[in-house]
């Protein structure tokens, strides 16, 4: 089946795009020994515009064969997280992954992708990954934020949840997940729709995660090609999911 992807397709510009976080995530196999001290020193020199550094840690958990309970072992250092001065750009140089994100307010794709590729190049120089096992592009959107007001899902989603037949009980929560396969490609999409309540505010979360799990040789691929294609997929899902009213509120 032929791929439907057309990266030249134009989508409506939304001056008030509801993006709260955009993330590029690459899972890799590195060829260098992990040396956090050396990496931190090199990043301080290479990235003066990312002055905030923190160690990324994971908790190692094992199941006890005697008691059947989990045993939490020491924290394991797995990477370094660097943040820009305003904390809106965040990048993780991890042993087995590169993660770059832009927090609200999102600027535009040109700035996001250019910065991601610049930092990915530095990651490749310092950690020398030989293989990529997964590429993911995720956009988390928050729509229709209201304070103390009821939100009608049908005003925002083209396919809102339907009430249980025969019952007139009000909906107090909503969580829906679709997993899609893009025809003729290796791309899949996780689409999550839910309601977020923070104090007195309510908003609709539309979480779109486009990803590809495939072994790729780092020296033979162009990450920008996959990023542009995944962005098209993300846009297609976004604009196909929302009503005209929802899109008007983003203009």
C-alpha positions as CSV (number, residue, x, y, z in Angstrom):
1,X,0.0,0.0,0.0
2,X,1.3,3.4,-0.9
3,X,2.2,5.9,1.9
4,X,-0.2,8.8,2.3
5,X,2.5,11.1,3.6
6,X,2.9,14.4,1.8
7,X,5.3,16.7,3.8
8,X,4.5,19.5,1.4
9,X,0.8,19.6,2.5
10,X,-0.1,22.9,4.1
11,X,-2.1,22.9,7.4
12,X,-3.9,25.9,9.0
13,X,-1.7,28.1,11.0
14,X,-2.8,28.4,14.6
15,X,-1.4,31.5,16.4
16,X,-2.7,30.1,19.7
17,X,-1.6,26.5,19.2
18,X,-2.6,24.5,22.3
19,X,0.8,22.7,22.5
20,X,2.1,22.4,26.1
21,X,5.0,20.1,25.2
22,X,6.7,18.9,22.1
23,X,9.2,16.0,22.4
24,X,11.7,14.2,20.2
25,X,12.8,10.9,21.6
26,X,15.5,8.6,20.1
27,X,16.4,5.3,21.6
28,X,20.0,4.3,20.7
29,X,22.8,1.9,21.2
30,X,26.0,3.8,22.2
31,X,29.5,2.7,21.4
32,X,31.3,4.7,24.2
33,X,31.8,4.0,27.9
34,X,29.5,6.0,30.1
35,X,31.6,8.7,31.9
36,X,29.2,11.3,33.5
37,X,32.0,13.5,34.7
38,X,33.6,13.8,31.3
39,X,30.2,14.3,29.6
40,X,29.2,17.0,32.1
41,X,32.4,18.9,31.4
42,X,32.0,18.7,27.7
43,X,28.4,19.8,27.8
44,X,29.3,22.8,29.9
45,X,31.8,23.8,27.3
46,X,29.6,23.0,24.2
47,X,26.3,24.2,25.5
48,X,26.7,27.5,27.4
49,X,23.1,28.3,26.5
50,X,21.9,25.3,28.6
51,X,23.4,26.2,32.0
52,X,21.2,24.0,34.2
53,X,22.4,20.4,34.6
54,X,20.9,17.6,36.6
55,X,21.7,13.9,36.8
56,X,19.0,11.6,35.3
57,X,18.5,8.6,37.6
58,X,16.5,5.4,37.5
59,X,15.5,3.2,40.3
60,X,16.5,-0.5,40.0
61,X,13.8,-2.8,41.2
62,X,14.1,-6.6,41.6
63,X,11.5,-9.2,42.7
64,X,12.6,-11.1,45.8
65,X,12.3,-14.9,45.1
66,X,11.7,-15.5,48.8
67,X,8.9,-13.0,49.7
68,X,7.6,-12.2,46.2
69,X,7.9,-8.5,47.0
70,X,9.8,-5.8,45.1
71,X,13.2,-4.8,46.4
72,X,14.3,-1.3,45.5
73,X,18.0,-1.0,45.0
74,X,20.2,2.0,44.6
75,X,19.5,4.7,42.1
76,X,21.4,4.2,38.9
77,X,22.8,7.2,37.0
78,X,21.6,7.0,33.3
79,X,22.2,10.4,31.9
80,X,22.3,14.2,32.2
81,X,19.5,16.7,31.7
82,X,20.3,20.2,30.6
83,X,17.9,23.1,30.5
84,X,18.0,26.5,28.9
85,X,18.2,29.6,31.1
86,X,14.4,30.0,30.9
87,X,13.8,26.2,31.3
88,X,11.7,26.0,28.2
89,X,14.1,23.9,26.3
90,X,15.1,20.6,27.9
91,X,17.5,18.0,26.5
92,X,18.6,14.7,28.0
93,X,21.9,13.1,27.0
94,X,21.3,9.6,28.3
95,X,23.2,6.3,28.0
96,X,20.6,4.8,25.7
97,X,18.5,7.7,24.5
98,X,18.4,11.3,23.4
99,X,15.3,13.3,24.5
100,X,14.6,16.9,23.5
101,X,11.6,18.9,24.4
102,X,10.1,22.3,24.2
103,X,7.6,23.5,26.8
104,X,4.8,26.0,26.5
105,X,4.9,28.5,24.8
106,X,5.7,26.4,21.7
107,X,7.3,28.6,19.0
108,X,7.2,26.9,15.6
109,X,8.4,23.7,13.8
110,X,11.4,25.4,12.2
111,X,12.9,26.5,15.5
112,X,12.0,23.2,17.3
113,X,13.5,21.0,14.6
114,X,16.6,23.1,14.1
115,X,17.4,23.1,17.8
116,X,16.7,19.3,18.0
117,X,19.0,18.5,15.1
118,X,21.8,20.8,16.6
119,X,21.7,19.0,19.9
120,X,21.4,15.5,18.3
121,X,24.6,16.3,16.4
122,X,26.4,17.0,19.6
123,X,24.9,13.9,21.2
124,X,26.3,11.8,18.3
125,X,29.8,13.4,18.6
126,X,30.0,12.8,22.4
127,X,28.3,9.4,22.8
128,X,28.8,8.0,19.3
129,X,25.6,6.0,18.9
130,X,25.8,3.2,16.3
131,X,22.2,2.3,16.0
132,X,18.7,3.8,16.6
133,X,16.0,1.4,17.7
134,X,13.1,3.8,18.1
135,X,12.2,7.4,16.9
136,X,9.3,9.2,18.5
137,X,7.7,12.6,18.0
138,X,5.2,13.5,20.6
139,X,2.9,16.6,20.9
140,X,0.8,17.1,24.1
141,X,-2.0,19.6,23.5
142,X,-4.4,21.1,26.1
143,X,-7.7,22.5,24.7
144,X,-10.6,24.4,26.1
145,X,-9.2,25.3,29.5
146,X,-12.1,26.5,31.6
147,X,-12.4,27.6,35.2
148,X,-15.5,26.3,36.9
149,X,-17.3,25.7,33.6
150,X,-18.6,22.5,32.0
151,X,-16.9,21.5,28.8
152,X,-19.0,19.7,26.1
153,X,-16.7,17.2,24.4
154,X,-18.9,17.2,21.3
155,X,-17.9,20.9,20.8
156,X,-14.2,19.9,20.5
157,X,-13.9,16.3,19.3
158,X,-15.4,15.1,16.0
159,X,-16.0,11.7,17.7
160,X,-16.9,12.3,21.3
161,X,-17.8,9.5,23.7
162,X,-21.4,8.4,23.7
163,X,-23.4,7.8,26.9
164,X,-24.3,4.3,27.8
165,X,-27.6,3.4,26.1
166,X,-30.5,3.7,28.4
167,X,-28.7,5.7,31.1
168,X,-28.8,9.5,31.5
169,X,-25.9,9.6,33.9
170,X,-23.5,12.5,33.5
171,X,-19.9,11.9,32.4
172,X,-17.5,12.8,35.1
173,X,-14.3,11.6,33.4
174,X,-13.0,10.6,30.0
175,X,-10.0,8.5,28.8
176,X,-9.8,7.2,25.3
177,X,-6.8,5.7,23.5
178,X,-6.3,4.7,19.8
179,X,-3.3,3.0,18.3
180,X,-3.1,3.7,14.5
181,X,-0.8,2.3,11.8
182,X,0.1,4.7,9.0
183,X,-0.4,2.7,5.7
184,X,2.6,1.9,3.6
185,X,5.0,3.1,6.4
186,X,6.7,1.9,9.6
187,X,5.0,4.6,11.6
188,X,2.5,4.0,14.4
189,X,0.5,6.6,16.4
190,X,-0.7,6.6,20.0
191,X,-3.6,9.0,20.4
192,X,-4.8,9.7,23.9
193,X,-7.8,11.9,24.8
194,X,-8.5,12.7,28.4
195,X,-9.8,15.3,30.8
196,X,-7.3,17.2,33.0
197,X,-8.3,19.0,36.1
198,X,-5.9,21.2,38.0
199,X,-7.5,23.0,40.9
200,X,-10.4,24.9,39.5
201,X,-9.4,24.6,35.8
202,X,-10.5,21.9,33.4
203,X,-8.9,21.1,30.0
204,X,-9.0,18.5,27.3
205,X,-5.7,16.8,26.7
206,X,-5.0,15.5,23.2
207,X,-1.7,13.6,23.3
208,X,-0.3,12.5,19.9
209,X,2.8,10.2,19.9
210,X,4.1,9.3,16.4
211,X,6.8,6.6,16.6
212,X,8.7,4.1,14.6
213,X,10.4,1.0,16.1
214,X,13.0,-0.1,13.6
215,X,16.7,-0.8,13.6
216,X,18.5,2.1,11.8
217,X,22.2,2.6,11.3
218,X,23.1,6.1,12.6
219,X,25.7,6.8,9.9
220,X,23.2,6.0,7.1
221,X,20.1,8.0,7.9
222,X,18.8,11.6,8.0
223,X,16.9,12.2,11.2
224,X,15.3,15.3,9.6
225,X,13.5,13.2,7.0
226,X,11.8,11.1,9.7
227,X,11.0,14.1,11.8
228,X,9.3,15.9,8.8
229,X,7.2,12.8,8.0
230,X,6.2,12.3,11.7
231,X,5.2,15.9,11.9
232,X,2.9,15.4,8.9
233,X,1.3,12.4,10.6
234,X,0.9,14.4,13.9
235,X,-0.8,17.3,12.0
236,X,-3.1,14.9,10.1
237,X,-4.3,13.3,13.3
238,X,-4.6,16.6,15.1
239,X,-6.7,18.4,12.5
240,X,-8.7,15.2,11.8
241,X,-9.7,14.9,15.4
242,X,-11.0,18.4,16.2
243,X,-14.1,20.3,15.3
244,X,-14.2,23.7,13.6
245,X,-15.1,25.3,17.0
246,X,-12.0,23.8,18.6
247,X,-9.7,25.1,15.8
248,X,-11.3,28.5,15.9
249,X,-10.4,28.9,19.6
250,X,-6.7,28.3,18.6
251,X,-6.6,31.1,16.1
